[in-house]
Amino acid sequence: MASSSSPNRFVRAVSSANRKAFLADCTTVELEFSAELCEASDAVEYVYFPMTAYISQLVPPVGDAKLEVGLIGDEGMLGATLVLGVGLAPHQAIVQGAGTSLRMERAKFLEHVAVDAKLDALLKRYLFVQLVQFQHATLCTRFHHVEERLARWLLMVHDRTDGDSFHMTHEYLAAMLGVRRVGVTQAATSLQKQGLISYRRGEIVILERELLEEAACACYVADNEIYAELMS
């Protein structure tokens, strides 16, 4: 059983009258880096509410190709599509940042949704937010430069971590952004030369947050605005 309060913002948005019962059906789990929580089209067995961990949502890979379309941290949850009556995962989900998460069994989660109209409405707003963010991700991949996209992605990770540093290899960044490794190397080198980040042997440190925001494409602000508008 989790405590009566939670560092996950989605759980905190559950109405206070029902939050204690909701948390009673959650367990706290440790998520390890690169662990696969589900494949696309797998039956959803658990829903997750990250606290210090963060999870990548990837489109179903074709061959060795991967592309991240969403990142879930303490602002959201994995498994919200259950509210649509579909028990299959729409994306592959991989732990990108190790840490803790609340976890609830699918059946228990659906029981809470069935009796809590406010939770049902919250989930539908969250799904709408995710849909808009997926659209931004598609637009970003097609039209924005790698350096802008990398800056956006680093900000997204920074928002979901404690502190200013995290570990990430060029290979992993290339897979997340859907570009060749050389493209990530060039973009990371440019951001480093501008003094916005330091990057050495996979260790990334955010040095100038405000300037990194200026370097990012407009999708970063748009993602935050739609979340704030519908989930605040």
VEXLO-133381 format. One record per residue: residue number from 1; residue in three letters; x, y, z of N, C-alpha, C in turn. Coordinates in pm, 1 decimal. Layout:
REM residues N
R   nr  rest       n.X       n.Y       n.Z      ca.X      ca.Y      ca.Z       c.X       c.Y       c.Z
R  NUM   ALA         X         Y         Z         X         Y         Z         X         Y         Z
...
REM end
This chain:
REM residues 232
R   nr  rest       n.X       n.Y       n.Z      ca.X      ca.Y      ca.Z       c.X       c.Y       c.Z
R    1   MET      84.5    -119.8       0.0       0.0       0.0       0.0      87.9     124.6       0.0
R    2   ALA      55.3     220.3     -82.7     129.5     346.6     -87.8      80.7     439.3      21.9
R    3   SER     159.3     542.7      47.6     119.0     640.8     147.7       0.7     721.5      97.5
R    4   SER     -62.3     799.3     187.1    -183.5     873.0     151.6    -157.3     988.8      56.9
R    5   SER     -29.6    1027.0      40.4       6.7    1128.9     -57.6     103.0    1065.7    -157.5
R    6   SER     116.6    1127.7    -273.8     200.8    1068.1    -377.0     275.2    1175.8    -452.6
R    7   PRO     402.6    1150.6    -488.8     474.3    1246.2    -572.9     428.8    1242.5    -717.9
R    8   ASN     342.3    1146.3    -753.6     290.0    1142.8    -889.9     172.5    1239.5    -902.1
R    9   ARG     181.3    1332.0    -996.1      82.0    1438.2   -1006.6     -53.4    1387.8   -1054.9
R   10   PHE     -54.1    1283.2   -1136.3    -182.1    1227.9   -1180.6    -258.1    1171.4   -1061.0
R   11   VAL    -189.2    1098.8    -974.6    -254.5    1041.6    -856.2    -303.9    1152.5    -764.2
R   12   ARG    -226.3    1259.3    -752.1    -269.9    1370.5    -668.1    -395.7    1437.2    -722.9
R   13   ALA    -419.2    1421.4    -854.3    -538.1    1480.3    -915.4    -664.2    1396.9    -892.5
R   14   VAL    -648.3    1272.7    -845.9    -764.8    1191.3    -810.1    -834.5    1259.5    -693.2
R   15   SER    -966.1    1264.0    -695.1   -1041.1    1336.7    -592.2   -1003.0    1287.2    -452.8
R   16   SER    -992.0    1380.9    -359.5    -948.6    1347.7    -223.7   -1039.3    1244.4    -157.5
R   17   ALA   -1166.8    1242.7    -195.2   -1261.4    1147.7    -134.8   -1227.9    1004.0    -172.1
R   18   ASN   -1164.3     984.6    -287.2   -1137.1     849.0    -335.6    -988.3     813.7    -338.1
R   19   ARG    -902.3     912.9    -309.9    -758.8     889.5    -327.5    -703.7     784.4    -230.7
R   20   LYS    -751.9     781.9    -106.5    -700.6     685.9      -9.5    -728.2     543.8     -55.3
R   21   ALA    -850.9     517.9    -101.7    -884.5     384.4    -150.3    -805.1     350.4    -276.2
R   22   PHE    -785.0     449.9    -362.2    -707.9     430.9    -484.8    -564.8     389.8    -450.9
R   23   LEU    -503.0     462.9    -359.1    -364.8     433.0    -321.3    -352.1     299.8    -247.2
R   24   ALA    -458.4     260.2    -178.4    -455.1     131.8    -106.2    -437.0      14.5    -201.6
R   25   ASP    -477.3      32.7    -327.0    -463.8     -75.0    -425.4    -337.0     -62.5    -508.8
R   26   CYS    -252.3      35.3    -474.9    -123.8      52.5    -543.2     -11.2     -10.1    -462.2
R   27   THR      88.2     -58.7    -530.0     212.1    -100.0    -465.6     325.9     -16.8    -525.2
R   28   THR     430.5       5.5    -446.8     547.3      77.6    -495.0     648.4     -22.3    -549.1
R   29   VAL     693.3      -0.5    -673.0     788.0     -91.9    -736.8     909.0     -13.7    -785.9
R   30   GLU    1020.3     -83.8    -797.5    1142.1     -27.2    -854.6    1149.3     -65.9   -1001.6
R   31   LEU    1164.0      33.3   -1087.5    1175.7       8.2   -1230.7    1321.6      24.0   -1272.2
R   32   GLU    1375.8     -78.0   -1336.7    1515.4     -76.6   -1376.5    1532.1     -19.7   -1517.0
R   33   PHE    1642.1      49.8   -1538.3    1671.6     108.4   -1668.5    1665.1       3.1   -1778.4
R   34   SER    1597.7      35.8   -1887.1    1581.8     -43.8   -2009.4    1485.4    -160.8   -1994.0
R   35   ALA    1421.2    -174.7   -1876.5    1323.2    -282.1   -1860.3    1202.9    -257.2   -1950.9
R   36   GLU    1157.5    -361.6   -2017.5    1040.7    -348.7   -2104.3     915.2    -380.3   -2023.8
R   37   LEU     826.2    -282.9   -2013.8     702.5    -301.3   -1937.7     593.7    -365.2   -2022.3
R   38   CYS     597.0    -340.3   -2151.9     502.9    -406.4   -2242.5     546.6    -385.1   -2385.7
R   39   GLU     503.3    -474.9   -2471.6     516.2    -458.6   -2615.8     385.4    -402.5   -2669.3
R   40   ALA     390.6    -339.0   -2784.7     267.6    -295.2   -2849.8     179.7    -416.5   -2876.5
R   41   SER      50.9    -402.9   -2847.4     -51.2    -507.5   -2865.5     -49.2    -613.9   -2756.9
R   42   ASP      39.1    -599.8   -2656.3      32.1    -688.6   -2539.3     -93.0    -657.5   -2458.1
R   43   ALA    -145.9    -756.9   -2388.6    -253.4    -732.3   -2293.6    -198.8    -650.9   -2176.9
R   44   VAL    -268.7    -546.4   -2139.8    -225.7    -461.5   -2028.6    -259.8    -532.7   -1897.2
R   45   GLU    -157.4    -561.2   -1818.3    -178.9    -628.8   -1690.4    -173.3    -532.3   -1573.8
R   46   TYR     -92.0    -428.5   -1587.5     -74.4    -330.4   -1480.6     -78.3    -189.5   -1539.4
R   47   VAL    -117.2     -94.0   -1456.9     -98.6      46.7   -1489.9       9.2     100.6   -1395.9
R   48   TYR      83.0     199.7   -1445.4     196.2     254.5   -1371.0     181.0     404.9   -1354.6
R   49   PHE     220.8     452.1   -1236.9     221.7     594.9   -1205.7     363.0     629.6   -1158.6
R   50   PRO     452.1     667.2   -1250.3     592.4     691.4   -1212.9     606.1     800.3   -1106.5
R   51   MET     700.8     778.5   -1017.5     733.6     879.0    -916.4     871.3     938.4    -946.3
R   52   THR     974.8     856.2    -941.8    1108.0     904.6    -979.4    1155.4     842.2   -1110.1
R   53   ALA    1089.3     738.2   -1156.6    1122.7     676.1   -1285.0    1056.6     753.3   -1398.9
R   54   TYR    1099.4     727.8   -1521.0    1027.6     778.0   -1638.1    1033.8     673.7   -1749.2
R   55   ILE     927.8     672.3   -1830.3     902.2     563.3   -1924.1     887.5     618.9   -2065.1
R   56   SER     955.4     555.9   -2161.0     942.6     592.1   -2301.7     830.0     512.2   -2365.6
R   57   GLN     751.0     579.6   -2448.2     652.3     513.0   -2532.1     705.1     514.2   -2674.8
R   58   LEU     718.1     395.5   -2732.8     777.4     381.2   -2864.9     676.0     323.6   -2961.6
R   59   VAL     678.1     374.2   -3084.6     592.9     314.5   -3186.6     643.0     173.4   -3211.5
R   60   PRO     553.9      80.7   -3251.0     598.2     -57.2   -3275.2     716.9     -59.1   -3370.5
R   61   PRO     830.2    -117.0   -3328.3     950.2    -113.1   -3411.8     934.4    -192.2   -3540.4
R   62   VAL     994.2    -140.4   -3648.0    1000.5    -210.5   -3775.2    1146.2    -248.5   -3796.3
R   63   GLY    1177.1    -377.0   -3785.4    1316.9    -418.2   -3786.6    1385.5    -367.8   -3661.4
R   64   ASP    1498.0    -298.8   -3681.0    1572.1    -243.4   -3567.6    1534.9     -98.3   -3539.1
R   65   ALA    1446.7     -40.2   -3621.3    1412.8     101.3   -3606.4    1320.2     123.6   -3487.5
R   66   LYS    1347.3     229.7   -3411.6    1263.4     269.5   -3299.3    1242.1     420.3   -3305.6
R   67   LEU    1129.4     464.7   -3253.3    1103.9     608.2   -3245.8    1017.3     635.9   -3123.9
R   68   GLU    1064.5     724.5   -3038.5     988.0     761.7   -2920.6     881.4     864.1   -2957.4
R   69   VAL     758.8     840.7   -2910.1     650.0     935.9   -2934.3     598.8     996.8   -2803.9
R   70   GLY     641.8     944.0   -2690.4     595.8     998.2   -2563.4     689.2     961.7   -2450.2
R   71   LEU     688.7    1044.8   -2347.9     770.8    1022.7   -2229.1     682.4    1046.6   -2107.4
R   72   ILE     675.0     948.1   -2019.4     586.8     955.6   -1903.2     670.6     958.3   -1776.6
R   73   GLY     649.7    1062.3   -1696.2     715.7    1071.7   -1566.7     613.3    1095.4   -1458.5
R   74   ASP     649.9    1176.6   -1360.9     561.9    1195.7   -1245.4     437.5    1278.4   -1277.2
R   75   GLU     424.3    1322.5   -1403.5     305.0    1398.1   -1442.0     192.8    1308.4   -1493.3
R   76   GLY     220.9    1180.3   -1516.1     121.8    1099.5   -1585.9     117.8     954.3   -1544.7
R   77   MET      70.6     871.3   -1637.7      55.3     729.0   -1610.1      68.8     650.0   -1740.3
R   78   LEU      99.5     523.0   -1725.8     102.1     428.9   -1836.3     -16.7     334.9   -1820.8
R   79   GLY     -97.4     324.3   -1925.1    -212.6     235.0   -1921.8    -346.0     305.0   -1925.8
R   80   ALA    -345.4     434.9   -1951.0    -469.5     512.5   -1948.4    -567.9     468.6   -2055.8
R   81   THR    -520.0     404.7   -2162.7    -609.8     363.9   -2271.2    -709.8     257.7   -2226.7
R   82   LEU    -692.7     200.6   -2109.0    -791.7     105.3   -2058.0    -929.9     168.6   -2046.2
R   83   VAL    -934.1     299.5   -2024.8   -1063.1     367.2   -2009.0   -1144.0     362.4   -2138.2
R   84   LEU   -1078.4     333.5   -2249.9   -1147.5     323.9   -2378.9   -1210.3     187.3   -2400.1
R   85   GLY   -1188.8      97.3   -2305.2   -1242.4     -37.2   -2320.0   -1154.2    -128.1   -2403.7
R   86   VAL   -1031.5     -83.8   -2427.9    -935.0    -163.0   -2504.7    -826.3    -211.6   -2409.4
R   87   GLY    -807.6    -341.3   -2403.9    -712.3    -396.7   -2308.2    -574.3    -421.3   -2364.8
R   88   LEU    -545.1    -368.0   -2484.7    -415.7    -388.6   -2548.7    -332.2    -261.2   -2543.5
R   89   ALA    -203.2    -277.4   -2524.5    -113.0    -161.9   -2519.2     -92.6    -105.0   -2659.6
R   90   PRO    -106.7      26.7   -2678.0     -88.2      85.5   -2811.4      58.1     103.7   -2849.7
R   91   HIS     147.3     107.3   -2749.3     288.3     132.8   -2774.8     375.3      35.6   -2695.4
R   92   GLN     497.8      22.0   -2738.7     598.7     -43.3   -2656.7     638.2      54.2   -2546.0
R   93   ALA     656.7       4.2   -2424.5     693.7      90.2   -2312.0     822.0      37.9   -2249.1
R   94   ILE     922.6     124.2   -2242.9    1053.4      88.2   -2189.3    1094.0     190.2   -2084.0
R   95   VAL    1148.8     142.8   -1974.7    1196.2     231.5   -1868.5    1322.0     302.1   -1917.6
R   96   GLN    1313.9     432.6   -1927.8    1428.0     509.9   -1974.0    1506.2     569.4   -1857.0
R   97   GLY    1437.3     593.0   -1746.0    1503.4     642.0   -1625.4    1465.0     553.9   -1508.1
R   98   ALA    1562.3     487.7   -1449.0    1533.9     398.1   -1337.2    1480.6     476.3   -1217.8
R   99   GLY    1394.9     412.2   -1139.8    1341.1     476.8   -1020.6    1216.1     405.5    -972.5
R  100   THR    1138.9     475.9    -891.8    1020.4     415.9    -831.5     894.0     453.0    -908.0
R  101   SER     794.3     366.7    -893.1     664.7     391.0    -955.2     557.7     323.2    -871.2
R  102   LEU     438.3     380.3    -870.5     322.9     309.5    -819.3     271.0     218.0    -929.6
R  103   ARG     218.3     101.6    -889.5     164.1       6.9    -986.0      33.1     -49.1    -932.9
R  104   MET     -64.4     -63.9   -1022.7    -193.8    -119.6    -984.2    -236.2    -224.2   -1086.5
R  105   GLU    -297.6    -330.6   -1039.3    -347.1    -432.4   -1130.4    -460.1    -376.6   -1216.2
R  106   ARG    -465.7    -425.6   -1337.0    -565.6    -378.3   -1432.9    -708.5    -387.3   -1378.4
R  107   ALA    -744.7    -501.6   -1320.5    -882.2    -520.6   -1272.2    -916.7    -420.8   -1163.1
R  108   LYS    -824.0    -396.8   -1071.0    -847.6    -300.9    -963.1    -865.4    -160.6   -1019.7
R  109   PHE    -779.6    -125.5   -1115.4    -787.9       6.7   -1176.6    -924.2      27.7   -1241.5
R  110   LEU    -971.2     -69.7   -1316.0   -1100.4     -57.6   -1383.3   -1215.2     -49.4   -1283.5
R  111   GLU   -1199.9    -114.8   -1168.9   -1301.8    -102.8   -1063.6   -1311.3      41.2   -1014.7
R  112   HIS   -1197.5     104.4    -994.5   -1197.5     244.2    -949.3   -1258.9     335.9   -1054.8
R  113   VAL   -1225.7     312.2   -1180.6   -1280.5     395.5   -1288.7   -1431.9     381.6   -1294.8
R  114   ALA   -1481.6     258.7   -1273.5   -1625.0     231.9   -1285.6   -1708.2     305.3   -1181.2
R  115   VAL   -1650.0     330.8   -1063.1   -1728.3     391.5    -954.6   -1693.1     538.6    -931.1
R  116   ASP   -1593.7     589.6   -1002.2   -1547.5     727.0    -979.5   -1557.2     805.9   -1109.4
R  117   ALA   -1665.3     879.2   -1125.3   -1688.4     955.6   -1249.0   -1580.1    1060.7   -1270.0
R  118   LYS   -1528.0    1118.2   -1162.2   -1424.4    1220.6   -1175.7   -1294.0    1159.1   -1225.8
R  119   LEU   -1264.2    1037.3   -1181.6   -1145.4     968.0   -1231.0   -1161.1     935.9   -1379.0
R  120   ASP   -1279.2     892.4   -1418.6   -1306.4     863.9   -1559.0   -1284.9     989.3   -1643.8
R  121   ALA   -1335.2    1102.7   -1596.3   -1319.0    1228.5   -1669.6   -1172.4    1271.3   -1674.2
R  122   LEU   -1100.4    1252.0   -1563.2    -958.1    1285.5   -1556.9    -879.8    1204.2   -1659.0
R  123   LEU    -910.7    1075.3   -1670.0    -842.4     988.2   -1764.3    -867.0    1032.5   -1908.2
R  124   LYS    -989.3    1071.4   -1938.4   -1020.4    1113.0   -2075.0    -949.4    1243.4   -2110.1
R  125   ARG    -936.7    1334.4   -2013.7    -860.2    1456.5   -2038.6    -712.6    1423.2   -2062.0
R  126   TYR    -662.5    1331.2   -1982.6    -522.4    1291.8   -1995.7    -496.8    1226.7   -2131.4
R  127   LEU    -588.7    1142.6   -2176.2    -573.3    1080.2   -2307.3    -574.7    1184.3   -2419.1
R  128   PHE    -658.9    1287.0   -2404.1    -660.7    1393.8   -2503.2    -526.6    1466.7   -2505.6
R  129   VAL    -472.4    1494.0   -2387.0    -340.9    1558.4   -2377.7    -236.0    1473.1   -2448.9
R  130   GLN    -237.0    1342.0   -2421.9    -140.3    1254.0   -2487.0    -157.2    1253.3   -2638.3
R  131   LEU    -282.2    1253.4   -2684.6    -307.4    1254.3   -2828.2    -247.1    1377.8   -2892.7
R  132   VAL    -267.3    1493.0   -2831.5    -209.6    1616.9   -2885.6     -57.1    1610.2   -2881.7
R  133   GLN      -0.9    1557.5   -2774.6     144.6    1547.3   -2764.3     202.1    1450.2   -2867.0
R  134   PHE     129.1    1341.6   -2896.3     173.2    1250.5   -3002.3     175.8    1323.4   -3137.3
R  135   GLN      77.5    1408.3   -3159.4      75.2    1486.9   -3283.0     195.6    1580.4   -3290.3
R  136   HIS     227.2    1642.9   -3177.2     345.8    1728.8   -3173.3     471.4    1648.8   -3205.3
R  137   ALA     480.2    1526.8   -3150.6     598.0    1442.8   -3173.4     612.3    1408.4   -3320.9
R  138   THR     500.0    1380.3   -3386.4     503.0    1349.7   -3529.3     549.0    1471.0   -3609.7
R  139   LEU     493.0    1586.5   -3578.2     532.6    1711.1   -3644.6     680.5    1739.4   -3622.0
R  140   CYS     724.4    1719.1   -3499.5     862.8    1747.7   -3461.8     959.7    1660.2   -3541.3
R  141   THR     928.3    1531.7   -3550.3    1015.5    1438.8   -3621.5    1026.9    1473.9   -3768.7
R  142   ARG     918.8    1520.4   -3825.5     916.4    1546.8   -3970.2     980.3    1681.5   -4006.3
R  143   PHE     961.2    1784.4   -3925.2     995.0    1919.4   -3969.5    1107.0    1988.6   -3892.0
R  144   HIS    1140.7    1944.5   -3774.3    1235.7    2020.2   -3692.8    1376.2    1961.5   -3698.7
R  145   HIS    1474.8    2048.4   -3686.0    1614.3    2006.6   -3690.9    1649.6    1920.5   -3569.8
R  146   VAL    1748.6    1834.6   -3589.1    1788.8    1741.7   -3483.4    1831.5    1816.3   -3357.5
R  147   GLU    1901.8    1927.6   -3373.3    1947.7    2002.2   -3256.2    1829.5    2055.2   -3174.6
R  148   GLU    1726.6    2107.8   -3242.7    1606.4    2153.8   -3173.0    1536.3    2038.3   -3101.7
R  149   ARG    1527.5    1926.2   -3169.4    1460.6    1808.8   -3113.0    1536.9    1753.3   -2993.7
R  150   LEU    1670.1    1752.8   -3003.9    1750.9    1705.7   -2892.2    1733.9    1797.4   -2771.8
R  151   ALA    1733.9    1928.2   -2794.3    1713.9    2023.0   -2684.1    1578.4    1999.5   -2618.6
R  152   ARG    1474.6    1979.6   -2698.9    1340.9    1950.4   -2645.9    1341.3    1824.2   -2562.4
R  153   TRP    1404.0    1719.7   -2614.6    1405.5    1591.9   -2544.4    1482.3    1602.4   -2412.3
R  154   LEU    1594.4    1674.0   -2412.4    1671.1    1691.8   -2288.6    1589.6    1766.9   -2183.9
R  155   LEU    1512.1    1864.3   -2226.8    1425.4    1937.8   -2134.0    1317.1    1846.4   -2077.5
R  156   MET    1260.8    1760.9   -2161.4    1158.4    1667.3   -2114.9    1213.4    1573.6   -2007.7
R  157   VAL    1334.3    1524.8   -2029.3    1397.1    1437.7   -1929.6    1430.4    1516.4   -1803.3
R  158   HIS    1482.8    1637.3   -1821.3    1518.2    1721.6   -1706.4    1396.4    1749.0   -1618.6
R  159   ASP    1280.2    1767.7   -1681.6    1157.0    1791.5   -1606.8    1118.2    1671.6   -1520.0
R  160   ARG    1165.4    1554.0   -1556.3    1121.0    1430.8   -1490.6    1228.3    1368.6   -1402.9
R  161   THR    1337.3    1440.8   -1379.0    1446.1    1389.2   -1296.4    1479.3    1487.8   -1185.0
R  162   ASP    1540.3    1437.0   -1081.5    1594.5    1521.6    -975.5    1737.9    1557.7   -1012.1
R  163   GLY    1771.3    1682.5   -1001.5    1906.4    1724.1   -1033.7    1922.1    1759.2   -1180.3
R  164   ASP    2045.2    1790.6   -1219.2    2072.7    1840.2   -1353.5    2147.8    1741.4   -1441.1
R  165   SER    2174.0    1620.3   -1393.1    2253.1    1525.4   -1471.9    2180.3    1392.5   -1484.4
R  166   PHE    2205.0    1325.2   -1595.1    2152.1    1191.4   -1617.4    2239.0    1122.2   -1720.8
R  167   HIS    2227.2     990.2   -1727.1    2313.5     911.0   -1815.4    2235.6     870.4   -1939.6
R  168   MET    2296.4     891.0   -2057.4    2231.7     851.5   -2181.1    2338.5     841.9   -2290.3
R  169   THR    2343.3     729.4   -2361.2    2442.7     711.7   -2465.9    2394.1     770.3   -2598.8
R  170   HIS    2489.9     792.6   -2690.5    2455.3     841.0   -2823.7    2363.6     742.5   -2895.1
R  171   GLU    2391.3     613.4   -2877.1    2310.4     512.3   -2944.5    2165.0     519.9   -2899.0
R  172   TYR    2145.5     536.3   -2769.8    2009.9     541.2   -2717.0    1939.2     669.4   -2760.5
R  173   LEU    2011.3     779.4   -2758.4    1953.0     905.9   -2803.3    1912.5     897.4   -2950.7
R  174   ALA    1996.6     836.4   -3031.7    1966.3     822.6   -3173.7    1839.7     740.6   -3193.9
R  175   ALA    1825.3     632.8   -3115.9    1705.5     548.6   -3126.5    1581.3     625.0   -3083.1
R  176   MET    1591.7     703.0   -2976.8    1476.5     777.2   -2927.6    1432.0     884.1   -3026.4
R  177   LEU    1529.2     947.4   -3093.9    1497.5    1056.4   -3185.8    1475.2    1008.2   -3329.1
R  178   GLY    1505.4     880.5   -3355.6    1485.1     827.2   -3489.0    1582.4     881.9   -3591.5
R  179   VAL    1708.2     906.4   -3548.9    1810.1     957.8   -3640.6    1935.5     872.7   -3627.7
R  180   ARG    2029.6     894.2   -3718.3    2156.8     823.0   -3708.6    2240.3     878.5   -3593.0
R  181   ARG    2330.4     795.6   -3543.7    2413.7     836.5   -3430.1    2493.5     963.1   -3461.6
R  182   VAL    2541.8     974.7   -3585.8    2621.9    1091.9   -3620.5    2541.0    1219.5   -3605.3
R  183   GLY    2411.2    1213.1   -3633.5    2326.5    1330.9   -3617.9    2316.6    1374.1   -3472.7
R  184   VAL    2303.6    1277.6   -3382.2    2298.4    1308.6   -3239.8    2432.3    1365.4   -3193.5
R  185   THR    2542.5    1306.9   -3241.8    2675.3    1353.9   -3203.2    2695.1    1499.8   -3242.7
R  186   GLN    2655.4    1533.3   -3364.0    2669.9    1671.0   -3411.4    2582.7    1766.9   -3330.8
R  187   ALA    2458.4    1726.5   -3301.9    2366.9    1813.4   -3226.9    2415.8    1832.3   -3083.7
R  188   ALA    2459.6    1724.1   -3020.3    2508.4    1732.4   -2882.2    2636.0    1816.3   -2874.8
R  189   THR    2722.3    1802.2   -2975.0    2845.4    1881.3   -2978.2    2813.4    2029.6   -2991.5
R  190   SER    2715.5    2062.0   -3075.0    2676.2    2202.1   -3091.9    2622.0    2260.6   -2961.7
R  191   LEU    2533.1    2186.5   -2893.3    2477.7    2235.1   -2766.1    2587.1    2251.2   -2660.8
R  192   GLN    2686.4    2161.9   -2666.0    2796.6    2170.0   -2570.0    2885.3    2291.4   -2599.4
R  193   LYS    2912.3    2316.5   -2726.2    2994.9    2431.6   -2763.2    2928.5    2563.4   -2723.8
R  194   GLN    2795.4    2564.3   -2724.7    2720.9    2683.8   -2683.5    2714.5    2697.7   -2531.4
R  195   GLY    2764.1    2598.5   -2459.7    2765.2    2604.4   -2313.7    2632.9    2568.9   -2249.2
R  196   LEU    2543.0    2504.1   -2325.6    2410.8    2470.9   -2270.6    2412.5    2340.2   -2193.0
R  197   ILE    2498.0    2246.9   -2236.6    2510.6    2116.8   -2170.3    2657.3    2077.3   -2166.3
R  198   SER    2690.2    1981.5   -2083.5    2816.6    1910.1   -2095.8    2781.2    1764.0   -2120.7
R  199   TYR    2862.4    1698.7   -2200.6    2832.7    1560.8   -2238.2    2962.4    1483.7   -2250.4
R  200   ARG    2982.0    1386.1   -2161.8    3105.7    1309.0   -2161.9    3074.5    1165.3   -2121.0
R  201   ARG    3107.4    1074.1   -2211.6    3089.7     931.2   -2186.1    2948.3     897.1   -2138.6
R  202   GLY    2851.8     957.6   -2205.2    2712.6     926.5   -2175.3    2653.8    1003.5   -2058.9
R  203   GLU    2733.9    1084.8   -1991.3    2684.1    1163.0   -1878.2    2648.6    1303.7   -1926.4
R  204   ILE    2519.7    1336.5   -1921.6    2471.9    1466.3   -1967.1    2442.0    1554.2   -1847.1
R  205   VAL    2490.0    1677.2   -1850.3    2462.3    1774.4   -1744.3    2400.1    1898.6   -1809.1
R  206   ILE    2286.2    1938.9   -1757.2    2222.2    2061.6   -1805.4    2289.6    2179.9   -1736.5
R  207   LEU    2349.6    2269.1   -1814.6    2423.2    2382.9   -1759.3    2343.1    2512.2   -1763.9
R  208   GLU    2271.0    2535.1   -1872.5    2195.5    2659.7   -1890.7    2053.2    2626.3   -1933.1
R  209   ARG    1966.9    2605.8   -1834.7    1830.8    2562.9   -1862.1    1755.3    2663.3   -1950.6
R  210   GLU    1761.4    2790.0   -1919.6    1685.3    2889.5   -1994.7    1731.3    2897.3   -2140.4
R  211   LEU    1860.8    2889.9   -2162.1    1912.1    2894.0   -2298.8    1877.3    2766.3   -2373.8
R  212   LEU    1872.5    2654.2   -2302.9    1832.6    2528.6   -2366.7    1686.7    2536.4   -2411.7
R  213   GLU    1603.2    2602.6   -2333.4    1464.0    2622.2   -2373.5    1455.2    2706.0   -2500.5
R  214   GLU    1542.0    2805.0   -2513.0    1543.1    2887.4   -2633.6    1589.7    2806.6   -2754.8
R  215   ALA    1675.9    2709.8   -2731.9    1728.9    2628.0   -2841.5    1631.1    2520.8   -2886.8
R  216   ALA    1535.2    2486.4   -2801.2    1439.8    2380.6   -2832.5    1333.3    2430.7   -2929.7
R  217   CYS    1272.1    2336.7   -3001.3    1162.8    2373.0   -3090.8    1038.3    2408.2   -3009.6
R  218   ALA     940.2    2466.4   -3076.2     818.8    2514.0   -3009.2     734.3    2400.5   -2952.7
R  219   CYS     761.0    2276.2   -2991.7     682.4    2162.2   -2942.7     693.4    2147.2   -2791.4
R  220   TYR     807.9    2183.6   -2735.2     824.8    2169.8   -2590.5     724.6    2257.6   -2515.9
R  221   VAL     714.4    2382.9   -2554.8     620.1    2474.0   -2490.8     476.8    2429.4   -2516.8
R  222   ALA     448.9    2386.1   -2638.6     313.6    2343.2   -2673.9     270.2    2223.5   -2589.8
R  223   ASP     360.5    2128.8   -2567.6     329.1    2012.2   -2483.4     292.7    2055.5   -2341.4
R  224   ASN     371.7    2144.4   -2286.3     347.5    2190.3   -2149.3     218.7    2270.8   -2137.9
R  225   GLU     190.0    2347.7   -2240.5      69.1    2430.5   -2237.0     -58.2    2345.6   -2237.8
R  226   ILE     -62.7    2241.9   -2321.3    -183.6    2159.1   -2327.0    -199.0    2079.6   -2198.3
R  227   TYR     -88.3    2038.1   -2137.7     -97.8    1967.9   -2009.2    -151.2    2062.3   -1901.2
R  228   ALA     -95.6    2181.6   -1894.4    -137.9    2277.8   -1792.0    -284.1    2317.1   -1809.7
R  229   GLU    -326.7    2330.2   -1934.6    -463.3    2373.3   -1961.7    -566.5    2270.7   -1915.9
R  230   LEU    -537.5    2142.3   -1937.8    -637.2    2038.4   -1912.7    -614.4    1958.5   -1784.5
R  231   MET    -492.3    1961.5   -1729.5    -462.0    1875.7   -1614.8    -430.3    1953.3   -1487.6
R  232   SER    -428.3    2086.3   -1494.0    -391.3    2163.3   -1375.2    -499.0    2150.8   -1270.0
REM end
